[in-house]
Amino acid sequence: MIVARVKDRQLTSDIIPLIDTIYPWPHSLKHIRRLHKNDNHLDILLYPSSFVTPLEKTEFDKYFENETRLINIP
C-alpha cells in the first residue's frame, strides 16, 4: 500500500473514481481505499502500490504531494 497526502481536500472525491478505474478492488475491500484523515486541512489516502494499469505520473502530481510512503499490509 502507498500512503499519500492529497494536495487539496476537495480533490479527494475525484481521486476515488480514478483509483477505482485503475485498480478495481473487490467490493469487500473498498472501505480501505477510502480511508482518510483530516490533518491540517489535508487528506491522507491509502491506495494499492500495484495497479491493474499504472497510475500516470501526471495524474499522481495532479492529486498528491511528493511525499509518499510505502507500507506493508498483509
C-alpha positions as CSV (number, residue, x, y, z in Angstrom):
1,M,0.0,0.0,0.0
2,I,1.0,3.6,-0.5
3,V,0.1,6.4,1.8
4,A,-0.1,9.7,0.0
5,R,-1.1,13.2,1.2
6,V,-3.7,14.8,-1.0
7,K,-2.8,18.3,-2.2
8,D,-6.3,19.7,-1.8
9,R,-9.1,18.1,0.4
10,Q,-11.7,18.9,-2.2
11,L,-9.9,16.6,-4.7
12,T,-10.4,13.5,-2.5
13,S,-13.7,12.7,-4.0
14,D,-12.1,12.9,-7.5
15,I,-9.3,10.5,-6.6
16,I,-11.6,7.6,-5.5
17,P,-13.1,7.1,-9.0
18,L,-9.6,7.4,-10.6
19,I,-8.2,4.7,-8.3
20,D,-11.3,2.6,-8.9
21,T,-10.7,2.7,-12.7
22,I,-7.1,1.7,-12.5
23,Y,-7.5,-0.8,-9.6
24,P,-11.0,-2.2,-9.2
25,W,-10.8,-3.7,-5.7
26,P,-13.2,-6.4,-4.6
27,H,-16.3,-5.0,-3.0
28,S,-15.4,-6.2,0.4
29,L,-12.1,-4.2,0.4
30,K,-13.4,-0.9,-1.0
31,H,-13.6,0.7,2.5
32,I,-9.9,0.5,2.9
33,R,-9.4,2.5,-0.3
34,R,-11.5,5.4,1.1
35,L,-9.6,5.7,4.4
36,H,-8.5,9.3,5.1
37,K,-7.8,11.5,8.0
38,N,-8.1,15.3,8.4
39,D,-4.7,16.6,9.2
40,N,-4.0,20.3,8.8
41,H,-6.8,20.5,6.2
42,L,-5.3,17.7,4.1
43,D,-6.5,14.2,3.5
44,I,-4.3,11.2,3.7
45,L,-5.3,8.4,1.3
46,L,-4.2,4.7,1.3
47,Y,-4.1,3.0,-2.1
48,P,-2.6,-0.1,-3.6
49,S,1.0,0.0,-4.7
50,S,0.4,-2.2,-7.7
51,F,-2.4,-1.4,-10.1
52,V,-4.0,-3.3,-13.0
53,T,-3.0,-0.3,-15.1
54,P,-0.3,2.1,-13.9
55,L,-1.0,5.5,-12.4
56,E,0.3,8.1,-14.7
57,K,2.9,10.5,-13.1
58,T,0.9,13.5,-14.3
59,E,-2.2,12.1,-12.6
60,F,-0.2,11.5,-9.4
61,D,1.2,15.0,-9.5
62,K,-2.2,16.5,-10.0
63,Y,-3.7,15.0,-6.8
64,F,-0.8,14.1,-4.4
65,E,2.1,15.8,-2.8
66,N,5.5,14.4,-3.5
67,E,5.9,12.7,-0.1
68,T,4.6,9.2,-0.1
69,R,5.3,6.2,2.0
70,L,5.2,2.5,1.1
71,I,3.7,0.4,3.9
72,N,3.2,-3.4,4.1
73,I,-0.4,-4.5,4.8
74,P,-0.7,-8.3,4.9
